[in-house]
Amino acid sequence: MVDDVDFGELADALELRFAQGVDAPWSDQDFNAFALSAFSAQLARLPTFRAFCEARGRTPATVERWQDVPAVPARAFKHIDFAVAEPEVVFLTSGTTRGSERRGRHAVPRRSLYRAALLPPFRRHVLWEVPDGGASPAGPMTFLSLIPSPDEQPSSSLSFMVGAAAEAFAAETHWLVDAAGMLEMSRLRSAMREAACSGAPVLLLGTALALLHMAERLAEAPADLLPPGSRIMETGGFKGSGREIGPEELHGRVSGATGVRPERIVGEYGMTELCSQLYEPVLSEGAAAAGAHVPPPWLKVRALDPLTLAELAPGKPGLLAFFDLANAGSVCHVLTEDVGTVVDGRVRLRGRFPGAEPRGCSRAMDELMASARTPP
């Protein structure tokens, strides 16, 4: 019998802790205590996850460190709903990487926990820029979003993230891409003209593909450049589009089209299966920080051997595994097929694992699906 941990009380405690911001200290003991509480809550309420862990001899009685909690392959979210309570929202993956294959689903029991996790890192890395982190812009900025609004795409975790950030921080928001992904160029040009006339800096947000489309359209017919102090948040990649250019070329094109210097383009890394995001701290640390994504203190990242899933030495590339306390309502430990390195907690991405599914992921997935077929 698994000791029950009240999810509501755990979520309340996590929200209070997240609200202290990303610069508030977290000891290893603090993180581990929250992690083990979340592990207990998830085992008590997720029969498939419990069977998966028990088959490996991992229970609250045997696990003393968060690293020893079995990691669930991100691909499992295509087949199993992990939710410790009735979900308030279900986010879906884009479904563009492998055609018509089933889309991943992240059932989130508590929107407020997601919101509490996303706002402090966004504010710290997208809105602050003083090197010591001691100040933020004088007032709210206008957001120009090349990401559909949460009203247009309620199942998109990215739209939810941008909507929550806009509600908290924006003076006003222009949603410039519709649910079908069509960029409304006339409205974009009008918003850029208004910004240029006012002289007030703005935040432009978009996926890499949307920003590339925008830059190409503006290269054909230039618009007013954005005012000094403006910045861009770039996320995602070119999944399923048939387009692929490097970040330096992308940022150069976007900079030329908007007037925003490349060192003011903030890279964001996130995924539907996680409730927390990582950012490049270029606004606070300068261009040298480009490419190194910083997690919030409630998210731990490791690079694992693709065959054995053993943790690799700092700087050695491997499969990225995330332990996200903001995922307390689903499963915290998520194993991806993204390859990267981790040094001092910072992640440098190297793309997807090439070729066939990594053997470590495949074995974990087989064990998890076997657990799903086993009666509780």
C-alpha positions in Angstrom: 0.0 0.0 0.0 1.4 3.4 -1.0 1.2 6.2 1.6 -1.2 8.8 0.2 0.0 12.4 -0.2 -2.8 15.0 -0.7 -2.3 16.4 -4.2 -4.1 19.7 -3.3 -1.8 20.4 -0.3 1.3 19.5 -2.4 0.2 21.8 -5.2 -0.6 24.6 -2.7 2.9 24.3 -1.3 4.6 24.2 -4.7 2.7 27.2 -5.9 3.8 29.2 -2.9 7.4 28.1 -3.5 7.3 28.9 -7.2 5.9 32.4 -6.4 9.2 33.2 -4.7 10.8 33.4 -8.1 13.7 31.6 -9.9 16.4 33.4 -7.8 15.1 32.1 -4.5 17.4 29.4 -3.1 16.5 25.8 -3.3 18.6 23.3 -1.5 19.0 19.7 -2.7 17.1 18.6 0.3 14.2 20.9 -0.5 14.0 19.6 -4.0 14.3 16.0 -3.0 11.6 16.4 -0.3 9.1 17.8 -2.9 10.1 15.2 -5.4 9.5 12.2 -3.1 6.1 13.7 -2.0 5.1 14.0 -5.7 6.3 10.4 -6.3 4.2 9.1 -3.5 1.1 11.1 -4.7 1.6 9.7 -8.2 2.1 6.1 -7.2 -1.1 6.3 -5.0 -3.2 7.6 -7.9 -1.7 6.2 -11.1 -2.0 2.4 -11.3 0.0 2.0 -14.5 2.8 4.2 -13.2 2.7 2.3 -9.9 3.0 -1.1 -11.6 5.8 0.3 -13.8 7.8 1.4 -10.7 7.0 -1.7 -8.6 8.3 -3.9 -11.4 11.6 -2.1 -11.0 11.5 -2.3 -7.2 11.0 1.4 -6.9 8.6 2.5 -4.2 8.6 5.2 -1.5 10.1 2.6 0.8 13.1 2.1 -1.5 13.6 5.4 -3.3 15.5 8.0 -1.3 16.6 10.3 -4.2 14.6 11.9 -7.0 17.2 10.4 -9.5 16.0 6.9 -8.6 12.3 7.6 -9.6 11.8 5.7 -12.9 11.5 8.1 -15.9 8.5 7.8 -18.1 9.2 8.1 -21.9 7.6 11.1 -23.4 6.1 8.8 -26.1 4.0 7.2 -23.4 1.9 10.4 -23.3 0.5 9.2 -26.6 -1.1 6.2 -25.0 -1.7 6.8 -21.3 -3.3 9.7 -19.5 -1.3 10.4 -16.4 -3.5 12.5 -14.1 -3.7 12.3 -10.3 -7.1 14.1 -10.3 -9.7 15.1 -12.8 -7.9 17.3 -15.4 -8.9 20.9 -15.8 -7.3 21.0 -19.2 -5.7 18.5 -21.6 -2.9 19.7 -23.8 -2.0 18.0 -27.1 1.3 17.8 -28.9 1.5 19.3 -32.3 1.3 15.9 -34.0 3.5 17.2 -36.9 6.7 15.2 -36.4 5.3 11.8 -37.5 2.4 12.6 -39.7 -0.9 11.0 -38.5 0.6 9.2 -35.5 -1.4 9.6 -32.3 -0.8 12.9 -30.6 0.5 13.1 -27.1 -1.8 14.2 -24.3 -0.8 15.9 -21.1 -3.8 15.9 -18.7 -3.2 18.8 -16.2 -5.4 18.6 -13.0 -4.5 22.2 -11.9 -4.0 25.1 -14.3 -2.9 27.4 -11.4 0.1 25.1 -10.8 1.1 25.3 -14.4 0.7 29.1 -14.3 2.7 29.5 -11.1 5.6 27.5 -12.7 5.7 29.4 -16.0 5.4 33.0 -14.9 8.6 33.6 -12.8 11.1 32.1 -15.5 9.3 34.1 -18.2 9.6 37.3 -16.3 13.2 36.7 -15.3 14.6 35.7 -18.7 12.3 37.5 -21.2 11.5 40.7 -19.4 14.5 41.4 -17.2 17.8 42.4 -18.7 20.0 44.1 -16.1 23.0 41.8 -15.7 22.5 41.4 -11.9 18.8 40.7 -12.4 18.0 43.6 -10.1 15.5 45.4 -12.3 12.8 44.9 -14.9 11.3 47.2 -17.5 9.6 50.2 -16.1 6.2 49.1 -17.3 4.3 46.4 -19.1 5.2 45.8 -22.7 3.0 45.3 -25.8 3.1 41.7 -26.9 3.1 40.8 -30.6 2.3 37.1 -30.7 3.0 34.9 -33.7 1.5 32.1 -31.6 -2.3 31.5 -31.7 -4.2 32.7 -28.7 -5.5 30.2 -26.1 -9.0 31.0 -27.3 -8.0 29.8 -30.8 -6.0 26.8 -29.6 -7.2 25.8 -26.2 -5.3 22.4 -26.4 -1.9 24.1 -27.0 0.3 24.3 -24.0 2.4 27.0 -25.8 -0.7 29.1 -26.4 -1.7 28.7 -22.7 1.8 29.8 -21.7 1.8 32.9 -23.8 -1.7 33.7 -22.8 -0.9 33.5 -19.1 2.2 35.6 -19.5 0.3 38.2 -21.5 -2.4 38.4 -18.9 0.2 38.9 -16.2 2.7 41.2 -17.9 1.4 42.7 -21.2 0.1 46.2 -21.6 -1.8 44.9 -24.6 -1.5 41.8 -26.8 -1.8 41.5 -30.6 -2.6 37.9 -31.6 -1.3 37.8 -35.2 -1.6 34.2 -36.1 -4.9 32.4 -36.4 -5.7 28.8 -35.3 -4.7 27.5 -38.8 -1.3 29.1 -38.4 -1.9 31.9 -40.9 0.1 35.0 -40.3 -1.9 38.2 -40.6 0.7 40.4 -42.2 -1.4 43.6 -42.4 -2.1 43.5 -38.7 1.6 42.8 -38.0 2.7 45.7 -40.1 0.2 48.0 -38.4 1.4 46.8 -34.9 5.0 47.4 -35.9 4.1 50.9 -37.2 2.4 51.7 -34.0 5.4 50.5 -32.0 7.8 52.6 -34.1 5.7 55.7 -33.7 5.4 55.3 -29.9 9.0 54.4 -29.4 8.0 51.9 -26.6 9.8 48.6 -26.8 7.7 45.5 -27.5 8.0 41.7 -27.1 7.6 39.6 -30.3 6.9 35.9 -29.6 6.9 33.1 -32.1 8.0 29.7 -33.1 11.2 29.4 -35.2 9.0 28.5 -38.2 6.7 31.5 -37.7 9.5 33.9 -37.3 11.2 32.6 -40.5 7.9 33.1 -42.4 7.6 36.6 -41.0 11.2 37.5 -41.9 10.7 36.2 -45.4 7.5 38.2 -45.9 9.2 41.4 -44.4 12.2 40.9 -46.6 9.9 41.2 -49.7 8.2 44.3 -48.4 10.0 45.8 -45.3 8.0 47.3 -42.4 8.8 49.8 -39.7 11.6 48.5 -37.4 10.8 47.8 -33.8 12.0 50.4 -31.2 15.2 50.0 -29.2 14.7 47.8 -26.1 12.5 45.4 -28.0 13.2 41.7 -27.7 12.0 38.4 -29.2 11.2 35.1 -27.7 11.8 32.2 -30.1 10.6 28.7 -29.3 10.1 25.4 -31.1 11.8 24.4 -34.3 10.8 23.4 -37.8 9.0 20.1 -37.0 7.3 18.5 -40.0 7.8 21.7 -42.1 10.6 20.5 -44.4 12.5 23.7 -43.5 15.6 23.7 -41.5 18.1 26.5 -41.0 20.6 27.1 -38.2 19.9 29.5 -35.3 22.5 32.0 -36.4 21.0 32.3 -39.9 17.5 32.5 -38.5 18.4 35.2 -36.0 20.2 37.1 -38.6 17.1 37.1 -40.9 14.8 38.0 -38.1 17.1 40.8 -36.9 17.3 42.3 -40.3 13.5 42.2 -40.7 12.6 43.7 -37.3 15.6 45.7 -36.1 16.0 43.6 -32.9 19.6 42.6 -32.5 20.4 38.9 -32.5 21.6 39.0 -28.9 18.1 40.1 -27.8 16.5 37.0 -29.2 15.7 34.7 -26.3 15.5 31.0 -27.0 12.9 29.0 -25.0 12.8 25.3 -24.7 9.6 23.5 -23.6 7.4 20.6 -24.4 3.8 19.6 -24.0 4.8 16.9 -21.5 6.4 19.4 -19.2 4.8 22.2 -17.2 8.1 24.1 -16.9 10.3 25.9 -19.5 14.0 26.7 -20.0 15.4 29.9 -21.4 18.6 31.3 -22.8 19.7 34.1 -20.3 21.0 36.4 -23.0 19.2 39.5 -21.8 20.9 39.3 -18.4 24.2 37.6 -19.3 24.8 38.7 -22.8 25.4 37.0 -26.1 27.9 34.5 -24.7 24.9 32.8 -22.9 23.2 31.9 -26.2 22.6 28.2 -26.6 22.7 27.4 -22.9 19.1 26.9 -21.6 18.6 27.6 -17.9 15.9 25.6 -16.0 14.0 27.0 -13.0 15.1 25.6 -9.7 12.1 23.3 -9.5 13.3 21.5 -12.7 16.3 19.2 -12.8 17.8 17.9 -16.1 20.3 15.1 -16.7 21.9 13.6 -19.9 21.5 9.8 -19.9 23.2 7.0 -21.8 20.8 6.0 -24.7 21.4 2.3 -24.0 21.6 2.0 -20.2 19.9 5.3 -19.1 22.8 5.8 -16.7 23.6 9.4 -15.9 26.5 10.8 -18.0 29.3 13.0 -17.0 28.9 16.8 -17.3 29.3 17.9 -21.0 28.8 14.5 -22.5 25.8 14.3 -24.9 23.0 12.0 -24.1 19.2 11.7 -23.9 17.7 14.5 -21.8 15.6 13.5 -18.8 13.6 16.1 -16.9 12.3 15.9 -13.3 9.7 18.7 -13.2 8.0 19.4 -9.9 5.4 21.4 -11.8 4.3 18.0 -13.2 3.1 17.0 -9.7 -0.3 16.4 -11.2 0.9 13.9 -13.8 4.4 12.3 -13.7 7.5 14.4 -12.8 10.3 12.3 -14.4 10.1 12.4 -18.2 12.6 10.8 -20.6 12.8 12.5 -24.0 14.5 11.5 -27.3 16.1 15.0 -27.4 19.9 14.9 -27.2 21.9 17.5 -25.3 24.6 18.2 -22.8 24.2 19.4 -19.2 26.9 21.4 -17.4 26.1 23.1 -14.1 22.4 22.5 -14.7 22.4 24.3 -18.0 21.3 22.5 -21.1 22.7 22.7 -24.6 20.5 21.1 -27.2 21.8 18.9 -30.0 18.6 17.9 -31.7 16.7 14.6 -31.8 18.3 11.2 -31.4 19.3 10.0 -34.9 17.9 6.9 -36.4 15.8 4.3 -34.5 14.3 4.8 -31.1 17.0 4.7 -28.4 17.2 1.3 -26.8 16.9 2.7 -23.3 13.7 4.5 -24.3 12.4 1.4 -26.1 12.9 -0.9 -23.1 11.2 1.6 -20.7 8.3 2.0 -23.1 7.9 -1.8 -23.4 7.9 -2.1 -19.6 5.4 0.7 -19.2 3.0 -0.7 -21.7 3.3 -4.1 -20.1 2.3 -2.5 -16.8 -0.7 -0.8 -18.5 -1.9 -4.3 -19.6 -1.5 -5.7 -16.1 -4.7 -5.5 -13.9 -4.1 -3.3 -10.9 
